[in-house]
């Protein structure tokens, strides 16, 4: 790669100046809102949801500045992509502080949180989850297949999948599957998107276990995501899909138990 000219650097700096100012504004706003929340705020949950969306927007700015760097300088800016990755994490953390990030638990464990965000309509929930999901995928794409962060994205995707499930009000969801109920299309789109992310999270944790860590905890997490997916299928009466996921989980659990026994046996011999 040739040396980047001073003129190109100056052009680049000028092009991203406004985006940097926007980023600074978002970060300052987040800091101020978090200070208000820490003092106690009746609208805490809605403020956290707003901050999650801000973080998704922030990640988009970082990704855009990286694309401008490639276009004007011919150089990928890994720092900007990494900042985008961190912002995706922050978005998820904000939402975990609203509905928790637990994977395979009964809705009753976090139903109280939904009473506090009752005014957050289904379209807005779908739009927010789609935005964050798209941003996560964009960050992964910009890093590339051989990135050092390859396996860390399994956790990011998994935490997002759990959040997507937990942001869905399962108490009202089934009744809302009536096409005559306002917001039906967005509920169906949300539901389909959520199932894909849960299934992908299970497969990705299994892949991470097999190809990278060999940690039983990763295998257990994969099975937990299958449990969450099955719970969703059962909720809406998708019996065939629920049975298919159940069988898959049973096969995985048998494999995990076998691997644990082999590991224990190997430890004893050594």
Secondary structure as GFF3:
##gff-version 3
##sequence-region A 1 270
A	DSSP	alpha_helix	6	38	.	.	.	ID=ss1
A	DSSP	alpha_helix	44	73	.	.	.	ID=ss2
A	DSSP	alpha_helix	78	99	.	.	.	ID=ss3
A	DSSP	three_ten_helix	107	109	.	.	.	ID=ss4
A	DSSP	alpha_helix	111	116	.	.	.	ID=ss5
A	DSSP	alpha_helix	122	143	.	.	.	ID=ss6
A	DSSP	alpha_helix	152	166	.	.	.	ID=ss7
A	DSSP	alpha_helix	170	173	.	.	.	ID=ss8
A	DSSP	three_ten_helix	175	177	.	.	.	ID=ss9
A	DSSP	alpha_helix	184	208	.	.	.	ID=ss10
A	DSSP	pi_helix	209	213	.	.	.	ID=ss11
A	DSSP	alpha_helix	216	235	.	.	.	ID=ss12
A	DSSP	alpha_helix	239	269	.	.	.	ID=ss13
###
